[in-house]
Amino acid sequence: MASVSLQHDNPLYTLNFTFLLNNPVRAARKIESMHTHDAAEIMADQPTHVLLPVLSNIAPGVVDSILLALPEQKACEVMAAMDAGPCAALLSRLEAEDRTRFLQMLDSAIAKELEELLAYPEDTAGKVMSTRITAFNENINVGDAIAQIKNLNIEALHHLFLLDDAMRLHAQVDIQRLVLADHDQKLSTLARPIQAYVTVLEPKDEVVEKLKNLHLDIIPVIDGSDHLLGVIHAKNLIDTIQENIAADMQTMVGASKDERALSSSWFAVKKRQPWLQINLITAFLAAAVVGMFEATIAKYTALAILLPIAAGQSGNTGAQALAVTMRGLTLREITVRHWLQVLMKEAGAGVINGIAIAITCGVGVYVWSQSVGLALIIALAMVSSMTIAAVSGALVPIILKRLGQDPALSSSIILTTVTDIAGFMSFLGIATALSFMLTAS
C-alpha cells in the first residue's frame, strides 16, 4: 500500500484508495449512486486488486457502464483479473461491437475461455435470454435507485430486480411502487418475491411452460450461484418459437432449415432432392395399392374418377391432426406419455368428421352417378379413411419423438404415404367388397 501511495501525492487519491480497499461493499453502494463518468474517473487510477472486490459488488448494468467508461487498457486489466464466469456474464451484457473489441484485446487463452462460456447450447434459456438487465442492491433507497436509472439512460423499464449483498437474485419491485414511494425508503421495503426463475441451461420448452402457466411477461435467468444473468421476455420467446415452427414446417416437407426464399437454385436442389427421391418411393407404394385393385377399377371406371376425393380428404384430415400434435409437442402441452389420450381424441374427431363428410359426399356422388352403391361406398370410405388419417397424423410425430428423432423431421412425407394408402385401400377395398352394388361400365 505504501509503494502505491508514494506514486500519488494527491490526498484525495489516498482517501479513495483506502476507502475502496477497506470497504468494498460500502464503496460499491456509493459508486452506484454516482454518475458513471465520475465513478470511472475515481477508479481509473486505482490498482486492479483494489477495484475487483468493489466491482464484484456493483449491480449489473451499473458495472457495465463503468467498465465502458474506464480507459480500455484499464478495463482489459480488470477483466483479465476477474473470474471467468463473472467476466463472461459482464461481456454478455455489452453490445456485440464492444464485446468483440475487448475479446480481441485480451490474452488469446483468456479470450477463448470466455468465448466458450458465452456460447450457450441451442434450445436453452441462455440462448434466448436478453442480457440487458437492470438490477440494484436491495439496501439502497428509492432516491438513489431512481438516480441510477436516469444515469443509465434506460428508455423503458417494467421490472426492477433486487440483489442481496452477495449479488444473488433476491426479489423484485414494481416500477409503479418505486415511483410512488418516498425517496428515503429502502428498496427492500417495496420488494415482492420472485414468482419464478429459470437456470441458464434450462430447456427452452420448460421456460415456455413456466411463462404460460404463471402468466408472466418476463422471467429472470440465473446461474448455478443464483447470480442474475439475464431475462427472457415472453414476446421475444414467442417470436423465436414462431421462427422455429416455420423452420419445422420446412423440415416436415423435406426442405432444409438453412434454405431461404432467395437461396440459390443449386442449394435448393441439393437440400430437396434426397427427400423428393424418398417421396417418389412412397408414391410408388401408394400406386402399388391402386394396382392391387386394377381389375375392379377396369370394370367400374367411375371409381378412378373418385379416387382423388378419397385421397384428398384423408390427406387433409391427417395434416390437421399432425399440425395440432406438433404444436402440442413443441409447446409441451403433451408428451409421449399422452399418446393414448391424443389417439382417442383424434380417432373420435376423425369418426365424427368422417360421418359429416360422408353424408355430404354420398349425396353429391348419388346426384352425379344415380348409383346408390357408389354413394354408399364413397361414404363408408370417407369414414374409415378419415379416421385412419386422423390417428396417423397424431401418432407419426409421437412415434418419431419416442424413437429419439426430431418429430418435425419429414413427418409430412411419412403421413402423406399413410393417408394415401389409407384412402386408396379404404375406397377400393370397400368397392371390391360391395361390387355387387355397382353397375359395370
N, C-alpha and C positions, 0 to 999 in steps of 0.2 A: 504493500500500500504506500510505503514511504517513497519508493522509487517512482511510483506513478505521480504522487503529489509534487515531487520535485520538478517534474516536467511541466507543471501548471501552477503558476504563481497566483492565478485568479482564485480568490477566496470562494466565489460562487461555485466554481467547478468543484472545489474540495467539499463544499457542503452537499452538492448534488451527489458526488461520488459516495460520500459517507451515508447519505440517506438511501440511495439506491442499493448499496451493498448490504446495509444492516436491516432494512425494512422493505424487502421486495414486494410484499403483498400490499402494504400501505402505499408504497410508491406506485404500484400498478393502479390502485384506485384513484390516486391523484392524477396520474398521467391520463387516465381515461376521461377525466373531466376537462382536460386541456385541449386546445386546438391542435390538430395533427402536426402542423409545421413547428409550433412551439415545442411540442414534445420531442419531435425529431431533432430539433436544434440542441436541446439539452442532452440527448442521448448520443449524438453523433461523435462526441469526443471521448465517451466513456469506454473503458475496456470491455471486450466482449464477454469475459467471465462475469462482469458486473451486470451486464444487460440481460443475459439469459434468464436468470430467475425472475426478473421483472417482466420480461416479455411473455414468459410462460404463464403469467398470472393475468395478462391483459386479455379481455374478451375478444373472440373472433370478430372480424370486421374492423375493430379499432386497431388491433395489432397489424392487420394487413396494410392499413393506410399508413401507419408509422413506418413500416418496413419500406414501403414505396417512397416515402418522403426522405428516408435516410440516403446518404451517398451510396451509390451502387456497390462500391468496394466494401463498405462497412456492412451493408445488408448481406452481401455474399459471405462475409466472415461470420456473421451471426448465424445464417442458415447452415453453413458448413459445420458449425459447432453444435447445432441443435440435434436432438434425437431424430432419427429418420421419420418416425411416424408423425409427430407434430409438424415437422418441416414439410412433409408431403401434404398434410392437411392444409397448411398455410398456402402452399403453392397452388393447390386445387382451387382455392378461393380467388386467385388472381386471374386477370384477363389472360387469354391464351398468349398474346404477344409478350406480356411481362413474364409469364411463366417460362416461355421458351428462352427469353433473354437470360434469365437467372440460371437456368439449367446449362446454358452454353458457357456461362462464366464460372460455374462450379467445377471442381475436380471431376474428371470423367467417371471415376468409380462411384463417387457420391451421386452424381447425376444419374447414372444407370440404376442405382438402388432406388432413387426417388421416382424415376420413371416407371419402374416395376410396381411400386406402391400406388402410383397414380392410375395404373391400368386395372380397373375392376372387371371381373368376368361379366360376360353378356348375361342379360336377364337377371341381374341383381339390383338391389336398391342403389348401390353405389354408382352403377352405370347410368341410372336415370335421375339421380338427385341433382338438385341445384345447390351449389356451394356458396351462393350469395346469401349469407345469413346475417342476422342481427341478434346478438345475444349479449347481455350485460350481467355483471355480478349482482346477486340478489340483495346485497347490503348497501348499494348506492341509493341515493334518494332520487325522487322523481325529477327534481330540477336538473341534476347532473345527467340523468338519462335523456331528458329532452335536449339538453345542450349537446350531448354526444350524437344524437340522431341528426341534429342540424349540422354538426361538424362533418358527418359522414355523407351529407348531401343525398340522403335517401329519398327517392321520389315517392314511393308507396310502401306502406308498412301496415300489416293487419295483425301480426302476431309478434310478440317480443318474448324471446326465450330467456330464462334466468339460469345462471350457473352458480354453484356453490364455490367456496374458496379453493376447492381442489379442481375447479374448472369442469366439474361434471354437470350434465344437464339435470336440472332440479325442478323447475316449474315454468309457468308461462304467465304472461299478463296480457289482457285485452287492451288494445290501444285506447278504446273509449274510456276505460277506467284510469289509464295513465294520464290522459288529457284532463280529466275532471278532478284528479287528486291534488292535494296540497303539495307544493314543491318540496317540503321538508319530509314528507312521508318516504319511508324506505320501500323499495320495490317489493320486498318480501311480504309487506302488509297487503299488497294488492294481488299477490300470487294465487294462482289456482293450479291444481295438479295437472300434469301431462296426461292427456287421455290415452294416448298410445304413442309408441315409437317403434322404429324398426332398426335392425342392425345393418351395417353397410353391405354385408354379404347375404342378406335375406333375399330369397327368391322374389322376383317382381310380382308373381302371381299372388303371393301372400300379402304383399303391400296393397295390391288392389282389393283383396278381401277385407283387410282392416279398414281401408278408406271407405269401402262400400257399407260394411256392417255398422261402422260407427258414425257414418255420415260426416266425415271430415273433409275439409278442403285443403288441408296441409298436414303433413306428418314429419316429425324430425327424424334424422338418421344419425345413429351414434356408432362409435367403435366399441371394441371389447372392454374399454375402460370407462365407458359411459360419457366420453367426450363428444360434443356435438360436432358433426362433420358437414351436415347439410340438411336440406329439407326437400321433400317431394310434394309438389303441387298436384292435386287431383286432376286438374285440367290438362297439365302437361303430360301426365302419365297416360291419360285417356288418348291424347294425341299420339303418343308413342305406340300405344296398343293398336290404334287405328292403322298406323303405318305397318305394324307387324301383321295385322289381319290382311291388309292389302297385299303384303308380301306372301302371306299364306295362300291367298287366293291365286296368286301366280303359280305357286308350287303345286296347288291342288290340280291344276290343269297341265302340269308338266313344264311350265316356264320357270326360268331361274329367278331367284330373288335379286340377282345382280343386274338383270336386264331392265333397261329403262325405255321409255317411249321413243327416245332419239338414239338408242344404241344402234350400232351398225347392223346391216342385214346379215353379215357373216357371223357376228357374235350371236344374233338371234337364232341362226340356223344351228350353230354348234350346241346351243343350250336346249333347243326344242327337238332336234332331230331324234335323239335316242328315245324320247317319250312318244314321239309320233310313230316310231317303229313298234314300240310296245303296244300302242293303241291299235295299230294295224293288226297285230296278232290277236288282240282281244276282239276286234271286229270280225276276224275270221271265225273265232269261236261262236259269236252270235250268228254268223252266216251259216255255220255248220248246223246250228239248231234249226234254222229255217230249212236247210237241206234235208233234215230228217223227215220233214212233212211235205216233201216235194210232190208226192203223189196226191196228197189232199189238196194242195194249192192248185195243181194242174186240173183237178176235177172241179174245184169250186173257185174260180178265178176272182170272185168278189172278195175272197179272203186276202188276196195280195193288196187290194186297194185299202183295206182296213188295217193292215199291219203297222203302218206308221202311227196310227192313232194309239194302238196298244203300247207301242214302244215309247211314244212321246209322253203319254200320261204317266207311265211308270217312272220314266226318267225325271219328270218334273217333281213327282212325289218324293223320289229318293233325294233329289237335290235340296228340297225344303228340309227334310229330316237331317240331312248332312249339315246344312248351314246352322241349324239350331243346336245340334250336338257339338259341332266345332266351337261355336260361341260359348257353350256351357263349359267345355273343357278349357278353353282359353282363359275365361274369367273365373275358373274354379268354382262354378256353380255346381258342377258334378265332377266325380272322379270315376275311375274304372269300377269301383265298388257299386256304383249306381246303375250298372248295366241293365239289370233286370227291370228296375223302375222305368228307365228310359225305353227299353224294348217294349214293355207293356203299354206305355203311353203312346208310342209311335204306332204300335200294332192297332190299338184302339182307334187312333186318328186315321190310320190307313183304311180300316174297315168302313168307318163312317163316311169318309170322303169317297171311298170306292163305291159305296152304295149310292150316294148322291150323284156321282159322275155316271154310274151305271144306268140310272134311270134316264138321265138326260141323253146319254149316248145311245141307249137302247131305243128310245123314242125316235131319235134322229135317224138311226140306221133303218128302223122299220119304215119310216116315211120315205126313205130313199130307195129301199130294196123291196118293200112289201113282203118281207120274209120274217116270220115270227122266229124261226130257228136262228137266223143270222143275228137278229136283235138280241135274243137270249144269250147266244154265245158271246157276243161282244160285251154284254152286261156282266156276265159271270167272269169274263176275263179281266174286266176293269177292277172288280172287287179283289180278285186273287192277286193280280199283278201289282196293284197299288199297295196292298197290304205287305207283300213281299218287299217291294221297293222301300216303303217307309221303315220297315225293320232293318233292311240292309243299310239304309242311309244313317241309321243310328249306330249300328254295330261296326261298320267299317272303321271309323276313326277310333272307336273304343278298343277294337282289337289291335289296331296299329299301336295305340298307346300302351296296351298291355304287353305287347311284344317289344317295348322299348324303342319304338320308332316314332318319328315325328308324325302326329295324326294328320297334319296338313299335307304330308308327302304324297302327292298324286292320288289323293282319296277319290277325286272326281273320276279319274280314269278307271279305277277299280270299280267304283259304283256304277259307271256307265255300262260296263260289261255285265254286271249283275242284273241291272234293271232291263237291259236289252234282252238278255236271255230269259229273265222272268216274264217280260211282256210277250215275247215270241212264244215261249213254251206254254204259257197260260192260254193265250189265244188259240194257237194252232193245236195244242193238246185237247182243249175243250171242244174245238171244232171237229177234230177227228173222232172224239168220243160221241159227239152228238151229230155226226154226219148224216144220220138217218133223217134229221130235221131239215136238211139242206137240199136244194134243188141243183142238180148238176148244170154247169153252163158250158 
